[in-house]
Amino acid sequence: MKALFGKNNINPNRISNLLFIGLALIILVVLVIRAIQIPLFIDEIYTYDHYVRTGYFGPVSPYSQANNHLVNTILTYFSFEAFGNSSLALRLPNILAFVLFCVYLFRIGNLLKTRIAKWSLYIGLLLSLNFIAFFAVGRGYGLSFAFGLASFYYVYKLFDNNSVSRVFLALLFLGLALFSNFSLLLFYLILGGVILLLSVKQREFYYSVSSWWKMGLAMILYLLVFVVAIDILFYYKDAGLLWWGSLYGFRATTLNSLLFLLFQFTTENVLVWGLLLAYISIIGLVFVLNKFRIEKKQFATWILFLNVIGIIVLANIFEVNYPYQRTGLHLYLFFILSVSFVIDSISIKWIRVVIVLPLLLIPIHFILSFNVSEVVFWSEDNLPKDYFEKVKSIEDESKSEYVSSIFIEGTTYSSWDYYLWNDFSPSIPRTVMVRETKKDYYDYLIDREENVTELMSLFDTLAINESGPLVLYKRKKSTKRKLIFDITDSSYYEKSTEFYELVRMTLDTFYSSSLFIESIIQLDYQSYPFVSAVVIVAEDNETKEKYAYRTIELDTKQQWIPEEPFVHGGYLHEIPKGRKVDILVYIWAREKQPYIVHSSKVKIHQVIE
């Protein structure tokens, strides 16, 4: 027994490595379950709808959004083509990125001399639930963390040996990180500067022609990637797309939003602020004691320090918004890296233990907040599929004469349309994001309970989502309405103009402030993506003042299916009574792409108040 379990037969490093592999596998399983269980939220669905299923990879997008995380879009496209559009398939690139992340996390951990520093690194990154959760989300953040960590590793290794292959690997992963998440622009600049500095410090660099041209090629590629990224960012800026964040200050915007995202605390909490200041002081003290030297043990701290300084400079001089929530999450990665290397550089054991103790709050928070059912930082976007299935079942059985209406609070409307793409029913309308004032007219509501309190006499509760705030309601009796206009056009029209009117009519005498408008349109298009919408307008007959205006984005399917037309039913409100009102319903092809209208049907109802 002694020979089997004796002290001399225990290899601490081997046990530590096995524990890491076990922990990483557990987290991987958690991420896969989360990717399957948690409904897609608006940003993921927007990426899928406008970029993945259209195959449109260009950063200069006709959709005028900065939503297109380029590397994520391309990788998700191939995953979509291979495995379909399930939530797991659309999130698979980030799941696989977690495997890459763990490989380089393990390698960096083995660069640390002490096990306490190594496990500080592992615990800080693997057991922070709202950090690793981004590896189960179909966005570019998880990818950027994996690629960024890999580039950090190869640049760190350059301190020992300026290998050309390491330079190219560092630049490869660095470029992938940048085009996964443009928030890493400063990180890209910092690592590029370190690579150049380490190269020119090597004596053999000056005596080797091969080193000259290889490093020259590397720097050309580096600058080319940088120029392309800057060009895209200027396009985003000119288009007003870089609005996320604020100029209220680094602490108010970045620190507080990060702490709340990760742990549901802010620096307004004295204990949290004190703990954060203590860590900053320790990191700063070690930094000073090492005389600000650019050495490998100070490398992570330099990255953190220069990123923070760069963010503050960009905000104060160029009015670039301070990062907010997820756009600043890479700072947490750099912070944990810096703390781990600082712990490793301290020779006094009890000081190392004191520094590590607060980090144990991270796994405690992981346990307390653990779930596989909700994206906690987008809880309002969590729309269960069974809400859609309940409504579909009711509507398929009822066979109503008109299209039912549904109001969905917030951005969750995108999840509804995603379910409809996969399980089409002509009785269920597409949705549109509106800030509705007259929710009491709708056949169905998906809203927060506190927003429906005054309407409960009109609605029944159909379903409650335990992992989110939204509740599904159904109106007890349908809103009374009177059909005042009905037009069906089965003509075959080929169009290439920006606007095509389906309805233009004038209501001479109007005694209701609300209209209900149904539209069912079957169309086809030759170019893809077809950037278009159906627009419904109520305006004054003489002054053309718009009383109500609604835009409903058209589906951009790769192939038109006659059995799946565009269906919408919604309300227009605040229309003056007793005045002539023009009602317009038209197709708006923003890019003036050619299309064919096979048939259209529009009904206009006056709400009886």
Helices and strands as residue ranges (DSSP letters): H 2-5, G 7-9, H 12-37, H 42-47, I 48-52, H 70-83, H 87-109, H 115-126, H 129-132, G 133-136, H 141-158, H 164-180, G 182-184, H 185-201, H 204-207, H 209-238, I 250-255, H 256-263, H 270-289, G 296-298, H 299-318, G 325-328, H 330-345, H 349-356, G 357-360, H 361-369, G 376-381, H 385-398, E 406-408, G 410-412, H 413-422, G 439-441, E 444-448, G 449-451, G 453-455, E 459-464, E 470-475, E 481-489, E 493-495, E 499-507, E 515-525, E 532-540, E 546-553, E 566-572, E 581-589, E 595-607
